[in-house]
Amino acid sequence: MTVLAGIGFTAPWVLLGLLTLPILWLILRAVPPAPIRRLFPAVTLLLGLKDEESVSDRTPWWLLLLRMMAAAAIIIGLAGPVLNPSREQAGSGPLLLVLDGSWAGATRWSSTLDQIDAQLTEAGRAGRTVAILNLTVPEVPVFQAAEAWSGRLPGLVPMPWQPKPPQIEQALVALDQVEGGFETHWFSDRLAYDDSETILAALQARGGVTVYQSPSSVVGLLPAGYQDGVIQLTAQRAEAGPAERITVLAQGRDPAGVMRVLQSAEVEFAGGETQAQIELALPSELRARITRFEIQGERSAGAVTLTDDSLRRREVALIAGTRNREGLELLSPLHYLTQVLIPTADFVDGGLLDVLPANPDVIVLADVAKLSGGEQSALVEWVEEGGLLLRFAGPRMAASDLGRDEEDILLPVRLRSGGRSVGGAMSWGEAKGLAPFPESSPFYGLSVPGDVSVTTQVMAQPDPNLADRVIASLSDGTPLVTRKALGLGQVVLFHVTADAEWSSLPLSGLFVEMLDRLAVASAAKSRQESQLQGTTWEPIQVMDGFGTLSDAGNLSGVDGVDLVSGAIGPDLRPGLYESGKQKLALNVLTSDTVLSPAVWPPDVPIKGQEISTETPIGGILLSLALLLLTVDVIASLALSGRLGLAKVAATAVGVLLFVPQADAQTPADTDFALNATKELVLAHVLTGDAQVDDIAGAGMRGLAQTLFYRTSVEPAEPIGVDLERDELAFFPLLYWPITPQQPQPSAEAYAKLNAYLRSGGMILFDTRDSDVARFGASSPNGRKLQQLAAPLNIPSLEPVPRDHVLTRAFYLLQDFPGRYAGTEVWVEAAPLDAEQIEGMPFRNLNDNVTPVVIGGNDWAGAWAVDRNGQALLPVGRGYAGERQRELANRFGVNLVMHVLTGNYKSDQVHVPALLDRLGQ
């Protein structure tokens, strides 16, 4: 690119065309040729005559200048002028653009793409081939024309991981397949990672390397922790600097299920520090709703930490078959369970029927043998809806006949009478230990301590499905823990007691890990590799480099150990994983992560990512040239007398003189007419009461949506009508809510209303007082309606007859409820001679649309919806109320169809006469 006077030119040789402008000036001056002057006496006979068309004997100087400017604009525009051109040398030879492409550069990714685009443009001007190598997903670089890469830039996105040794190894293999040397421009994310020196050495061996990186430091958010009743958050920046304050947002779903910011807090980095911490004390209900924390203004996966069960204390209801004796808490069957769960769970106290409405996550029954009919049915319903019922055996269960003859619905297996214990009829001789957990068990991978022994248990009856339901057994194969699915939930039975009376299992750490695997307890600390060994976790949502979650699709499951010790990469993506009812968040940063800035050798030049935006102005100059040439044509026609300017001026003067005599129409009136006539529009009369008018507008909107989804009528946004100012002829239907305080319309407004009614319009008067007026008292709204309707030309009215077209215009209806039901609806009375024809279910009523419909059922309140389509006002209760709302919507559809089509269905009464005339 050649730069002249601060303006760059991509094709500077075209500027040589400016040298031809003087020659062009002389040519234009010589055309047309100057006439020769001769004296001719007869010319005096032509004096006083006027030629309407004249030709100048010489082109005016200003027209020549106009043409020169147009020619110069064309020449300069074709030379490719560029404002604010890049001052860097384009270089020569192949150019390789290398990207770290990690989450650390996601916040500034748009700037990176802009700079890459600028370099592609410069390389294209210099005729250089370009290749792009993304180190997070390396592929063999292919050198192509720079223009071929410009369309692929939107496909370059940062990944939620940094280049790891496997990716670096792939990049080195890919570079080995490239022949010859090249220059490298490395777009760094300003964060250090392993083996970056190796790839740098390989690139320097092929040619010069220049690094481009942003001057701002990388900021990340470590996983949230929960300890001592508070949430602990740690923010980290890669480089120490001056004091800095950032805002952390806690996001989650509100009770309506809408994602929003639930809490925000400021975190301050002290001067010279790279870490800053903050503690949040939140109620358990709010804490359970939080799904992620993120740093405000940072659009990267590293600035986001997802939450899982570690922040959520599960609600557990503990119910024992025997009461605690005072002072003997250690002998309570729930003592060990309480000690295990108290750090990680909240307890729901009360009887079984008292805790079920609270919908706890887990219900524990310790040696509860008998349940009443009501308790059992309620508990079964709770489990089927996704609850976990955890049962422990005991003397009461062993002595009962529970699950003997047939499987109890709240037990996973059938049980034998009595229990199995040392010294009994089925003596083992010695206590038994636990067998290793099978792969199908949720406990698979947990190590079994040698000191765990069982002395007594309840036995399971042999059944065909017994083997599938055993998830833990003793060393001799006797089932110890069984489980079955029940609806969306599950029932788990420990065949031993919850205390140390029958076994030493409740005294061991294995008991805690087993409860955690069953999702009875939620780990308040990071999960250990031993806890996740043998488990498989399915990805639910995965995170991209910008920190946005998306559905995991058909990604395969991940071994639990990999979630703790595996490296995030193409095969292990950050996001939310699920195993059973447990959720685990895999974040980009771990609690051990330390962000370090990238350090480059002294021989590697480092440049910032600030770019000067080049602005091509060639198109502007060519457009200016076209404009000048257009002006030249108009000026030439004007000089030759062929433009007819006198006629145009006379017409303009006539228009100016005529306009004041016409009726003035304001822009507001024009906009109102356009909005009311571009599509079918439903309207409501403005009463002056803002609340009533808002509900009326929402009601018309809801009716319009119902018409759109159920009929071929597609109304536009409803309009509020001012009777004193607005034209009514645009609207087929006016909804008029009555309020006691609304003013009486003027005589001009009544004239418009009567003209509207005579021309086929309909007014729906709604006194909205059916809830009180139906008791027989005259309401203020009813009295106001009498005053408002007195000057109107309203025909005789009658309650809607059962065979009126309103009952069948679209839906078959018998009643016309709104928010209220029960009062009569009045329409134009039928003619006195209306008779029912034999064989027809309805009379031959008048063929006109009833001009008014009067009622008090508050139809707009039943139709009203918000901008999201949700109902605004309640109608009745439960199913009956929704049924009443549906009937109100159907009445609205019938009303509009009646207005638009008239009593077309009544024409069926003429069918017999028509058939008779046709001889059928």
LOMISE-321022 format. One record per residue (C-alpha): x, z, y. Coordinates in steps of 0.5 Angstrom, whole numbers. Layout:
<rs>
     u     w     v
     X     Z     Y
...
</rs>
This chain:
<rs>
     u     w     v
     0     0     0
     3    -2     7
     1     3    13
     0     0    20
    -2     5    25
    -4    10    21
    -8     6    17
    -7     3    10
    -8    -4     7
    -8    -6     0
    -8   -13     1
    -3   -13     8
    -2   -21     7
    -9   -22     9
    -8   -20    16
    -4   -26    17
   -11   -29    18
   -11   -26    25
    -6   -31    28
   -11   -36    27
   -16   -33    32
   -12   -36    38
   -13   -43    35
   -20   -41    33
   -22   -39    41
   -19   -46    43
   -23   -50    38
   -30   -46    40
   -28   -47    47
   -28   -55    46
   -34   -55    42
   -39   -58    45
   -35   -62    49
   -36   -62    57
   -40   -67    60
   -38   -73    65
   -41   -72    72
   -44   -79    75
   -49   -79    81
   -55   -83    79
   -60   -84    85
   -66   -84    80
   -65   -77    78
   -68   -75    84
   -75   -77    81
   -74   -71    76
   -73   -66    81
   -78   -60    80
   -79   -62    72
   -77   -56    67
   -74   -57    60
   -76   -52    55
   -70   -53    51
   -63   -53    54
   -56   -54    52
   -50   -50    55
   -45   -55    57
   -40   -49    56
   -40   -43    51
   -40   -37    55
   -34   -32    54
   -38   -26    52
   -41   -31    46
   -34   -33    44
   -31   -26    44
   -37   -24    40
   -35   -29    35
   -27   -27    35
   -29   -20    34
   -33   -22    28
   -28   -27    25
   -23   -21    26
   -27   -16    23
   -28   -21    17
   -20   -21    16
   -19   -14    17
   -24   -12    12
   -21   -17     7
   -14   -14     8
   -17    -7     4
   -16    -2    10
   -16     5     8
   -16    11    13
   -12    17    11
    -8    13     6
    -3    17     1
     4    17     3
     7    18    -4
    11    13    -7
     7    10   -12
    13     9   -17
    14     4   -23
    13     4   -30
     8     7   -35
     5    14   -32
     3    19   -37
    -2    24   -34
    -2    31   -38
    -7    36   -38
    -7    43   -40
   -15    42   -40
   -16    50   -42
   -21    55   -39
   -16    57   -34
   -17    51   -30
   -25    50   -31
   -26    53   -24
   -22    48   -20
   -24    42   -25
   -27    38   -20
   -21    38   -16
   -16    36   -22
   -21    30   -23
   -21    28   -16
   -13    28   -16
   -13    25   -22
   -18    19   -20
   -13    19   -13
    -7    18   -18
   -11    13   -22
   -12     9   -16
    -5     9   -13
    -3     7   -20
    -8     1   -20
    -5    -2   -14
     2    -1   -16
     0    -5   -23
     2     1   -27
    -1     3   -34
    -3    10   -35
    -5    14   -41
    -8    21   -41
    -6    27   -46
   -10    33   -46
    -6    39   -50
   -12    43   -52
   -15    37   -56
    -9    32   -57
    -9    25   -59
    -4    19   -59
    -4    17   -52
    -5    10   -51
    -3     6   -44
    -8     2   -41
    -9    -1   -34
   -11     5   -29
   -18     2   -28
   -20     3   -35
   -19    10   -34
   -23    11   -28
   -30    11   -32
   -27    16   -37
   -26    22   -32
   -33    25   -33
   -32    25   -40
   -26    30   -39
   -28    37   -40
   -24    44   -40
   -24    47   -47
   -25    55   -48
   -18    56   -51
   -11    55   -49
    -6    50   -52
    -4    54   -58
     2    52   -63
    -2    48   -67
    -4    43   -62
     3    43   -59
     5    41   -66
     0    35   -66
     2    33   -58
     9    32   -61
     7    28   -66
     3    24   -62
     9    23   -57
    13    21   -63
     8    15   -64
     9    12   -56
    15     8   -55
    19     7   -49
    20    12   -43
    15    14   -38
    14    18   -32
    10    25   -33
     5    28   -28
     3    35   -31
    -3    38   -29
    -2    45   -30
    -8    51   -31
    -2    56   -28
    -2    60   -34
     3    61   -39
     2    60   -47
     7    59   -53
    11    53   -54
    10    50   -47
    18    49   -46
    18    45   -53
    13    40   -50
    16    40   -43
    23    38   -46
    20    33   -50
    17    30   -44
    23    30   -40
    27    27   -45
    22    21   -44
    23    21   -36
    21    25   -30
    16    30   -30
    12    33   -24
     8    39   -24
     1    39   -20
    -2    46   -20
    -7    50   -16
    -4    56   -11
   -10    61   -13
    -8    66   -19
   -13    66   -25
   -18    71   -26
   -21    74   -32
   -25    79   -35
   -24    83   -41
   -29    85   -46
   -34    90   -44
   -33    97   -48
   -38   103   -48
   -36   110   -48
   -38   117   -46
   -45   113   -44
   -42   108   -39
   -40   101   -40
   -33   100   -38
   -30    93   -35
   -23    91   -34
   -22    85   -30
   -15    82   -30
   -11    77   -26
    -5    73   -28
    -1    74   -21
     0    81   -17
    -2    80   -10
    -5    83    -4
   -11    87    -5
   -17    83    -7
   -24    85    -8
   -29    81   -13
   -36    82   -16
   -38    82   -23
   -45    80   -25
   -49    83   -31
   -54    78   -33
   -60    78   -38
   -67    77   -39
   -72    81   -35
   -79    83   -39
   -82    76   -38
   -76    73   -41
   -73    70   -35
   -65    70   -35
   -63    73   -28
   -58    78   -25
   -60    85   -27
   -54    89   -24
   -48    87   -20
   -41    91   -18
   -35    90   -14
   -28    91   -17
   -22    92   -13
   -15    90   -15
   -10    94   -11
    -4    91    -8
     1    89   -13
    -3    90   -19
    -6    85   -24
   -12    90   -27
   -18    93   -24
   -23    97   -28
   -30    99   -26
   -35   104   -30
   -43   102   -30
   -48   108   -32
   -54   104   -34
   -60   106   -37
   -61   104   -45
   -67   100   -43
   -63    96   -38
   -56    96   -42
   -60    93   -48
   -62    87   -44
   -55    85   -42
   -53    79   -45
   -46    77   -41
   -42    80   -35
   -39    74   -31
   -34    74   -24
   -38    71   -19
   -35    65   -16
   -31    64   -22
   -34    58   -27
   -29    59   -33
   -30    62   -40
   -25    67   -39
   -29    70   -33
   -35    71   -38
   -35    76   -43
   -41    76   -48
   -44    83   -50
   -47    84   -57
   -49    90   -61
   -43    94   -59
   -47    96   -52
   -54    97   -55
   -55   104   -58
   -60   103   -64
   -67   107   -64
   -67   110   -71
   -73   115   -73
   -71   120   -78
   -76   123   -83
   -75   128   -88
   -79   130   -94
   -78   137   -93
   -77   141   -87
   -71   145   -84
   -71   152   -85
   -68   156   -79
   -61   157   -79
   -60   152   -85
   -58   146   -81
   -52   144   -86
   -57   144   -92
   -62   139   -88
   -63   133   -92
   -62   129   -85
   -56   133   -83
   -50   128   -85
   -54   122   -83
   -55   125   -76
   -48   127   -75
   -46   119   -77
   -51   116   -72
   -51   121   -66
   -45   117   -63
   -48   110   -64
   -56   111   -64
   -62   114   -60
   -67   118   -64
   -74   117   -64
   -77   124   -66
   -84   125   -69
   -88   124   -75
   -89   117   -78
   -95   115   -75
   -92   117   -68
   -86   113   -68
   -89   107   -71
   -92   105   -64
   -85   106   -61
   -82   100   -65
   -75   103   -67
   -70    99   -70
   -69   103   -77
   -74   108   -80
   -70   113   -85
   -74   117   -90
   -70   122   -94
   -74   124  -100
   -81   122   -98
   -85   121  -104
   -92   120  -102
   -95   117   -96
  -102   117   -94
  -106   110   -94
  -106   109   -87
   -98   111   -86
   -97   106   -92
  -100   100   -89
   -98   102   -82
   -91   102   -85
   -91    96   -89
   -94    92   -83
   -88    95   -79
   -83    92   -84
   -86    85   -85
   -85    84   -77
   -77    85   -78
   -76    93   -79
   -71    96   -83
   -74   102   -88
   -68   106   -91
   -70   111   -96
   -66   116  -100
   -68   119  -106
   -68   126  -108
   -72   132  -112
   -79   130  -110
   -78   122  -111
   -75   124  -118
   -81   129  -120
   -86   124  -117
   -89   118  -121
   -87   113  -115
   -86   106  -117
   -87   108  -125
   -92   103  -127
   -91    98  -122
   -87    96  -116
   -88   100  -110
   -89    95  -104
   -84   100  -100
   -79   101  -106
   -74    95  -108
   -75    97  -115
   -79   100  -120
   -76   107  -122
   -76   112  -128
   -79   119  -129
   -74   124  -127
   -67   123  -125
   -60   122  -128
   -55   128  -128
   -50   132  -131
   -52   136  -137
   -59   133  -137
   -62   129  -143
   -58   123  -140
   -52   127  -139
   -46   122  -137
   -41   127  -139
   -37   127  -132
   -39   124  -125
   -38   117  -124
   -35   113  -118
   -37   107  -115
   -36   100  -117
   -33    95  -113
   -38    91  -109
   -40    84  -111
   -39    78  -106
   -47    78  -105
   -47    85  -103
   -47    86   -95
   -42    92   -97
   -37    86  -100
   -30    87   -97
   -30    95   -96
   -25    99  -100
   -28   104  -105
   -25   111  -104
   -23   114  -111
   -26   121  -109
   -33   118  -108
   -37   121  -114
   -44   121  -116
   -47   127  -120
   -55   125  -120
   -59   119  -118
   -66   116  -119
   -66   111  -124
   -68   104  -124
   -73   101  -129
   -70    94  -132
   -73    88  -129
   -72    81  -129
   -71    81  -121
   -66    88  -121
   -60    84  -121
   -61    80  -115
   -63    87  -111
   -57    91  -113
   -52    91  -107
   -48    97  -110
   -47   100  -117
   -43   106  -120
   -37   104  -125
   -42   104  -131
   -46    99  -128
   -52   103  -126
   -55   101  -119
   -54   106  -113
   -56   102  -107
   -62    97  -108
   -65    92  -103
   -71    87  -102
   -74    83   -97
   -81    84   -94
   -83    79   -89
   -78    79   -84
   -76    86   -85
   -72    89   -91
   -73    96   -95
   -66    99   -98
   -66   105  -103
   -60   109  -104
   -61   112  -111
   -58   119  -109
   -60   124  -103
   -58   123   -96
   -54   130   -96
   -48   132  -101
   -53   135  -106
   -52   129  -111
   -46   126  -109
   -40   126  -104
   -42   119  -101
   -45   122   -95
   -38   126   -94
   -34   120   -94
   -32   115   -89
   -35   109   -93
   -42   112   -92
   -41   110   -84
   -39   103   -86
   -44   102   -91
   -49   104   -85
   -46   100   -80
   -46    94   -85
   -54    95   -86
   -54    95   -78
   -57   102   -78
   -51   104   -73
   -48   100   -68
   -41   100   -67
   -39   103   -60
   -32   101   -61
   -29    94   -63
   -30    92   -70
   -24    93   -75
   -21    88   -79
   -23    92   -85
   -30    93   -83
   -31    85   -83
   -28    83   -89
   -32    80   -94
   -37    78   -89
   -40    71   -86
   -42    70   -79
   -46    64   -77
   -45    62   -70
   -52    62   -66
   -49    60   -59
   -42    57   -57
   -39    57   -50
   -35    51   -47
   -30    52   -42
   -34    53   -36
   -37    59   -39
   -44    56   -41
   -47    57   -47
   -50    52   -52
   -54    52   -59
   -49    52   -64
   -52    46   -68
   -50    45   -75
   -43    49   -74
   -41    52   -81
   -40    60   -82
   -34    64   -80
   -31    69   -84
   -31    76   -81
   -24    77   -81
   -23    71   -77
   -27    74   -72
   -22    79   -71
   -15    76   -72
   -17    69   -72
   -14    65   -66
   -20    61   -62
   -19    54   -62
   -23    48   -65
   -25    51   -71
   -26    58   -68
   -30    57   -62
   -32    63   -57
   -40    65   -57
   -45    69   -61
   -44    70   -68
   -50    73   -73
   -50    76   -80
   -56    79   -82
   -59    83   -76
   -52    84   -73
   -49    80   -67
   -42    80   -65
   -39    77   -59
   -33    73   -59
   -30    72   -52
   -24    68   -50
   -20    74   -48
   -19    80   -52
   -18    87   -50
   -10    86   -52
   -10    80   -47
    -5    79   -42
    -5    74   -37
     2    71   -35
     3    66   -30
     7    59   -32
    14    59   -30
    17    52   -29
    25    51   -29
    28    49   -23
    29    42   -24
    22    41   -25
    18    39   -18
    12    43   -17
     6    40   -12
     0    43   -10
    -7    40   -12
    -9    39    -5
   -10    31    -4
   -12    27     2
   -18    24     1
   -17    16     2
   -23    13     6
   -24     5     5
   -27     2    11
   -27    -5     9
   -34    -5     7
   -36    -2    14
   -32    -8    17
   -35   -13    13
   -42   -10    15
   -40   -10    22
   -38   -18    22
   -45   -19    19
   -48   -16    24
   -44   -19    30
   -46   -26    26
   -53   -24    27
   -53   -23    34
   -49   -29    35
   -55   -33    32
   -60   -30    36
   -56   -31    42
   -55   -38    41
   -62   -39    40
   -64   -35    46
   -59   -40    50
   -62   -46    47
   -69   -44    49
   -71   -44    42
   -72   -37    41
   -79   -36    45
   -77   -30    49
   -83   -31    54
   -88   -31    48
   -85   -25    45
   -85   -21    52
   -92   -23    53
   -94   -21    47
   -91   -14    48
   -94   -13    55
  -101   -15    52
   -99   -10    46
   -97    -5    51
  -103    -6    56
  -108    -6    50
  -105     1    46
  -108     6    52
  -115     3    51
  -115     4    43
  -116    11    40
  -110    15    40
  -108    17    33
  -102    23    32
   -97    23    27
  -100    29    24
  -107    25    23
  -103    19    20
   -99    24    15
  -106    27    13
  -109    20    12
  -104    18     8
  -103    24     3
  -111    24     2
  -111    17     0
  -105    15    -4
  -108    18   -10
  -114    22   -12
  -114    29    -8
  -118    35    -9
  -120    39    -3
  -122    46    -1
  -125    48     6
  -120    53    10
  -124    59    11
  -119    63    16
  -118    68    11
  -111    67     8
  -112    70     1
  -118    67     0
  -115    60     2
  -109    61    -2
  -113    62    -8
  -117    56    -7
  -111    52    -6
  -109    55   -13
  -115    54   -16
  -115    46   -14
  -108    46   -17
  -110    49   -23
  -116    44   -24
  -112    38   -22
  -107    40   -28
  -113    41   -33
  -116    34   -31
  -109    31   -31
  -108    34   -38
  -115    32   -41
  -117    26   -38
  -115    20   -35
  -116    23   -28
  -109    24   -25
  -110    28   -18
  -105    29   -13
  -103    36   -10
  -110    39    -7
  -111    39     1
  -114    45     5
  -119    42    10
  -120    44    17
  -127    42    18
  -126    42    26
  -120    37    26
  -120    33    19
  -123    27    16
  -128    29    10
  -129    22     8
  -122    22     4
  -125    27    -1
  -130    26    -7
  -131    34    -8
  -130    40    -3
  -129    47    -5
  -132    52     0
  -131    59    -1
  -136    63     3
  -133    70     6
  -137    74    11
  -132    73    17
  -131    66    17
  -133    62    23
  -139    58    24
  -137    51    25
  -139    47    31
  -144    41    32
  -139    36    31
  -136    39    24
  -144    39    22
  -144    32    24
  -138    30    20
  -141    35    14
  -148    31    14
  -145    24    14
  -140    26     8
  -146    29     4
  -150    22     6
  -144    18     4
  -144    21    -3
  -139    27    -3
  -140    33    -6
  -139    41    -4
  -139    46    -8
  -141    53    -5
  -138    59    -8
  -140    66    -6
  -136    69   -11
  -140    75   -11
  -143    74   -18
  -140    81   -20
  -145    85   -15
  -150    80   -13
  -153    79   -20
  -156    86   -20
  -161    84   -15
  -158    86    -8
  -157    81    -3
  -149    80    -1
  -146    79     5
  -143    73     2
  -150    70     1
  -153    72     8
  -147    68    10
  -148    62     6
  -155    62     9
  -152    61    16
  -147    56    14
  -152    52    10
  -158    52    15
  -156    46    19
  -154    42    13
  -158    36    11
  -159    39     4
  -164    37    -1
  -169    41    -5
  -165    45   -10
  -166    48   -17
  -162    52   -23
  -158    47   -27
  -163    44   -32
  -161    44   -39
  -161    37   -39
  -157    36   -33
  -151    31   -33
  -147    37   -31
  -148    40   -38
  -145    33   -42
  -141    29   -36
  -135    31   -41
  -136    37   -45
  -142    40   -48
  -144    46   -44
  -149    51   -43
  -146    56   -38
  -142    55   -32
  -138    61   -32
  -132    62   -27
  -128    69   -26
  -135    72   -27
  -141    70   -31
  -149    71   -31
  -151    68   -24
  -155    61   -24
  -152    55   -21
  -156    51   -17
  -156    43   -16
  -161    38   -13
  -168    38   -16
  -170    33   -21
  -175    28   -18
  -183    30   -20
  -184    24   -24
  -178    25   -29
  -180    25   -36
  -177    25   -42
  -177    19   -46
  -179    19   -54
  -172    19   -58
  -168    21   -52
  -165    29   -52
  -166    29   -44
  -170    26   -38
  -169    21   -34
  -166    24   -28
  -164    22   -21
  -159    17   -21
  -155    20   -15
  -150    25   -15
  -152    32   -13
  -149    33    -6
  -149    40    -7
  -147    45   -12
  -148    53   -11
  -146    59   -15
  -142    65   -14
  -138    65   -20
  -131    65   -17
  -129    58   -20
  -123    58   -16
  -120    65   -18
  -121    62   -26
  -118    56   -24
  -112    58   -20
  -105    58   -23
   -98    58   -20
   -93    53   -19
   -91    54   -26
   -98    53   -29
   -99    61   -31
  -106    64   -29
  -106    68   -23
  -112    72   -24
  -115    76   -30
  -121    73   -33
  -125    78   -37
  -121    82   -43
  -117    79   -49
  -120    73   -53
  -127    73   -49
  -123    73   -43
  -119    67   -45
  -125    63   -47
  -129    65   -41
  -123    62   -37
  -123    56   -42
  -131    55   -40
  -129    55   -33
  -124    50   -34
  -129    45   -37
  -134    46   -32
  -129    44   -27
  -128    38   -31
  -135    36   -32
  -136    37   -24
  -131    32   -22
  -133    27   -28
  -140    28   -25
  -137    26   -18
  -133    20   -20
  -138    17   -25
  -145    19   -23
  -150    20   -28
  -148    14   -32
  -150    18   -38
  -157    18   -36
  -157    11   -36
  -158    11   -44
  -165    12   -42
  -166     5   -41
  -163     3   -47
  -170     2   -51
  -172    -2   -45
  -166    -7   -45
  -166    -8   -53
  -174    -9   -52
  -173   -14   -47
  -167   -18   -51
  -172   -18   -57
  -167   -13   -61
</rs>
